[in-house]
């Protein structure tokens, strides 16, 4: 189906090739995951397969690519589009039309289908993906998951044999992500489509793929069955999702252990190990909550709706944030998470109820005043950069608060050192990697030493190493007596770091408590390890992470 | 498409005539159109803001224009201002200009409310404009709301960094807002690259052989309606040449009279409008 021989590619105006010496043979009907750290050439590889290289991105090509025995470089986009379909990372920016049905038809229009055929096809695909009710809707009114589905349908309708998906689940909540992966499995098994995806959240996709390609610095480091790869490659450990991390560890104790890719295999493997062990006693979790927490921010029975709408987004919601809190807010797309966060620093103000900071009503404080106490980190870090250099970026914030030049300089030095950004101080923010950008955002906000830090999807787009690094920074900040509140779909990360979890549903808090008790009891938000543990009577059912389970097993 | 023509004809009309009765008839037609499309409330909402502008306009115009012989008040030695002279002529003129403007704005509002971008695109294709151009127009319309959203987020980001956007005088505010421009631009650039990637991978090329999912079909009633519109416009232009529908404001105000011929034309304007709306209705697509 696809064959790449000694393929290398270098973008114009760069010093090094983005991918090099790629040798790949892909047969029809394979389901492949390409993984690697941010900036390792995954996206470039995808571009080489869908004709964007070299048709769209000029640059130097070496070696050859063959798709279905033809050289894609010699074909026009029209021909390629019938062989290879691509779903991009940002679904918003690949939707071009106003309505869902015309969006789906757009590709077929380009190929010159007859209007009657198009109409039939549009309805068929909508039926197949189960969103017939959306066809007449305007794209701007769709939710994130629905947009993703529309983008997917508009590709699928062109009937390509090969589907490329670049981080397809990154904007989806756990449930929507699962639905998408199930759908891909059907397309792969039933229609024999060749599917190639990239993804950082392996826990979401690993159970579905049958081949893994690990890339590092633009080269293919390993290419094999997922199980073998996680057994053999030491480098792969830095990508292991929790389930695999657990068994990689167990393998050091019990060398016969098989690495499982899904829950059923995991259950069998763990069963074997437990039969060797004496069933350990059920130990209870001691979730220590600081004995005398200082309440910082209090939301008292607030309700909020956007001025343009009559629907209440937040309904009679109360919560308080204490010093040393590490709160994760989870909920489906559209449950009001971001809206709730924006109440905390005054970007939005509730119509009903009141918000107090250290017992003072925040109603009459400006956003700028509140931002000294409540720092806010936005979802897309790149959107904040506008100065020529990182140094100026930080200096801008301090200027806003009237710091003198001398003070500014020492504060900035300190902050850049702390977040290991000193070497980038003269760089423009957008040119940094996603992990560095998020660190820069953190540096900017923490300059003012707020006592609460609010973050919207901070780990979005990060690889595991970047996540760990970032979360450690948050932890240090928290230990200094501050509070961290974050909104995320990244369950496995918060299972490790959060101390308290709030579940939001349709503008209401439906649960609020210690991480272990909340996460182990709310269906789409249950971490993998917890699902596994619950299958065994003898294991305590509060366990969420590999580390906790290993401790219990090694007692 | 017919809607486009009708609104356009009103647009021309409002410039041709300044007889208040004619303008009133026109305005009534537009209101009828909005009611028949069930957009009356919405359109009035948007119009509300404009009324304020009109009021200011009337005051300024009547104060500044000192021409005309029908004087209301006249002071010759006012300090600072010099001569202060308020005339009926200027006042009436301002009323009429505002009324004309009101109709223009109202037809624009209705244009926004009644014609969606997909329909506009199909119309443009029907008029045989090149598709690349049409796509460009629709894409910019499609991404405009996203741009607004971007701007909103960027504003929030800067506010959260303690930047006071609403401080100081008008020019200071303007200058302060420049901060938002660069990230907005960078973001749009990034977006445009992604959009063109998406276009490319979905087989979009400049070459021919493209078909269209939905096209506008002309029914008999639509053709009839367009003929009426064309007839209407040419009739009006003829009327204008003959000297109908105007009245004298300067230098001497002659109050408009409704002559016999006007008495026939005015109802017929309303009648034409009603017929057009009736033709538009009845499950018509465009």
HADDOCK unambig.tbl for C-alpha pairs under 7 A between the chains (distance, minus, plus):
assign (segid A and resid 50 and name CA) (segid B and resid 201 and name CA) 6.84 0.50 0.50
assign (segid A and resid 77 and name CA) (segid B and resid 200 and name CA) 6.00 0.50 0.50
assign (segid A and resid 77 and name CA) (segid B and resid 201 and name CA) 6.28 0.50 0.50
assign (segid A and resid 77 and name CA) (segid B and resid 203 and name CA) 4.88 0.50 0.50
assign (segid A and resid 77 and name CA) (segid B and resid 204 and name CA) 6.92 0.50 0.50
assign (segid A and resid 78 and name CA) (segid B and resid 203 and name CA) 3.86 0.50 0.50
assign (segid A and resid 78 and name CA) (segid B and resid 204 and name CA) 6.52 0.50 0.50
assign (segid A and resid 81 and name CA) (segid B and resid 201 and name CA) 5.59 0.50 0.50
assign (segid A and resid 81 and name CA) (segid B and resid 202 and name CA) 5.46 0.50 0.50
assign (segid A and resid 81 and name CA) (segid B and resid 203 and name CA) 5.24 0.50 0.50
assign (segid A and resid 86 and name CA) (segid B and resid 201 and name CA) 6.75 0.50 0.50
assign (segid A and resid 93 and name CA) (segid B and resid 191 and name CA) 6.32 0.50 0.50
assign (segid A and resid 93 and name CA) (segid B and resid 194 and name CA) 6.22 0.50 0.50
assign (segid A and resid 93 and name CA) (segid B and resid 195 and name CA) 5.68 0.50 0.50
assign (segid A and resid 94 and name CA) (segid B and resid 194 and name CA) 6.85 0.50 0.50
assign (segid A and resid 94 and name CA) (segid B and resid 195 and name CA) 5.52 0.50 0.50
assign (segid A and resid 94 and name CA) (segid B and resid 198 and name CA) 5.25 0.50 0.50
assign (segid A and resid 96 and name CA) (segid B and resid 139 and name CA) 6.33 0.50 0.50
assign (segid A and resid 97 and name CA) (segid B and resid 142 and name CA) 6.78 0.50 0.50
assign (segid A and resid 98 and name CA) (segid B and resid 118 and name CA) 6.62 0.50 0.50
assign (segid A and resid 98 and name CA) (segid B and resid 142 and name CA) 6.38 0.50 0.50
assign (segid A and resid 102 and name CA) (segid B and resid 213 and name CA) 6.88 0.50 0.50
assign (segid A and resid 105 and name CA) (segid B and resid 213 and name CA) 6.21 0.50 0.50
assign (segid A and resid 107 and name CA) (segid B and resid 202 and name CA) 5.19 0.50 0.50
assign (segid A and resid 107 and name CA) (segid B and resid 203 and name CA) 6.33 0.50 0.50
assign (segid A and resid 109 and name CA) (segid B and resid 210 and name CA) 5.58 0.50 0.50
assign (segid A and resid 109 and name CA) (segid B and resid 211 and name CA) 4.80 0.50 0.50
assign (segid A and resid 109 and name CA) (segid B and resid 212 and name CA) 5.42 0.50 0.50
assign (segid A and resid 109 and name CA) (segid B and resid 213 and name CA) 6.38 0.50 0.50
assign (segid A and resid 110 and name CA) (segid B and resid 203 and name CA) 5.86 0.50 0.50
assign (segid A and resid 110 and name CA) (segid B and resid 204 and name CA) 5.48 0.50 0.50
assign (segid A and resid 110 and name CA) (segid B and resid 210 and name CA) 5.03 0.50 0.50
assign (segid A and resid 110 and name CA) (segid B and resid 211 and name CA) 6.75 0.50 0.50
assign (segid A and resid 111 and name CA) (segid B and resid 203 and name CA) 6.80 0.50 0.50
assign (segid A and resid 111 and name CA) (segid B and resid 210 and name CA) 6.29 0.50 0.50
assign (segid A and resid 112 and name CA) (segid B and resid 209 and name CA) 5.57 0.50 0.50
assign (segid A and resid 112 and name CA) (segid B and resid 210 and name CA) 4.55 0.50 0.50
assign (segid A and resid 112 and name CA) (segid B and resid 211 and name CA) 4.69 0.50 0.50
assign (segid A and resid 113 and name CA) (segid B and resid 211 and name CA) 6.19 0.50 0.50
assign (segid A and resid 114 and name CA) (segid B and resid 211 and name CA) 6.68 0.50 0.50
assign (segid A and resid 115 and name CA) (segid B and resid 212 and name CA) 6.34 0.50 0.50
assign (segid A and resid 115 and name CA) (segid B and resid 213 and name CA) 5.07 0.50 0.50
assign (segid A and resid 118 and name CA) (segid B and resid 213 and name CA) 6.46 0.50 0.50
assign (segid A and resid 347 and name CA) (segid B and resid 156 and name CA) 6.69 0.50 0.50
assign (segid A and resid 367 and name CA) (segid B and resid 159 and name CA) 6.37 0.50 0.50
assign (segid A and resid 367 and name CA) (segid B and resid 160 and name CA) 6.19 0.50 0.50
assign (segid A and resid 367 and name CA) (segid B and resid 162 and name CA) 7.00 0.50 0.50
assign (segid A and resid 368 and name CA) (segid B and resid 159 and name CA) 6.26 0.50 0.50
assign (segid A and resid 368 and name CA) (segid B and resid 160 and name CA) 6.06 0.50 0.50
assign (segid A and resid 368 and name CA) (segid B and resid 161 and name CA) 6.70 0.50 0.50
assign (segid A and resid 368 and name CA) (segid B and resid 162 and name CA) 3.96 0.50 0.50
assign (segid A and resid 368 and name CA) (segid B and resid 163 and name CA) 6.63 0.50 0.50
assign (segid A and resid 371 and name CA) (segid B and resid 160 and name CA) 5.68 0.50 0.50
assign (segid A and resid 371 and name CA) (segid B and resid 161 and name CA) 6.79 0.50 0.50
assign (segid A and resid 371 and name CA) (segid B and resid 162 and name CA) 6.59 0.50 0.50
assign (segid A and resid 376 and name CA) (segid B and resid 160 and name CA) 6.69 0.50 0.50
assign (segid A and resid 383 and name CA) (segid B and resid 154 and name CA) 6.54 0.50 0.50
assign (segid A and resid 383 and name CA) (segid B and resid 183 and name CA) 5.98 0.50 0.50
assign (segid A and resid 384 and name CA) (segid B and resid 154 and name CA) 6.56 0.50 0.50
assign (segid A and resid 384 and name CA) (segid B and resid 157 and name CA) 6.19 0.50 0.50
assign (segid A and resid 384 and name CA) (segid B and resid 183 and name CA) 6.88 0.50 0.50
assign (segid A and resid 385 and name CA) (segid B and resid 183 and name CA) 6.49 0.50 0.50
assign (segid A and resid 386 and name CA) (segid B and resid 182 and name CA) 5.93 0.50 0.50
assign (segid A and resid 386 and name CA) (segid B and resid 183 and name CA) 5.51 0.50 0.50
assign (segid A and resid 397 and name CA) (segid B and resid 161 and name CA) 5.81 0.50 0.50
assign (segid A and resid 397 and name CA) (segid B and resid 162 and name CA) 6.72 0.50 0.50
assign (segid A and resid 400 and name CA) (segid B and resid 162 and name CA) 5.72 0.50 0.50
assign (segid A and resid 400 and name CA) (segid B and resid 163 and name CA) 5.64 0.50 0.50
assign (segid A and resid 401 and name CA) (segid B and resid 162 and name CA) 6.69 0.50 0.50
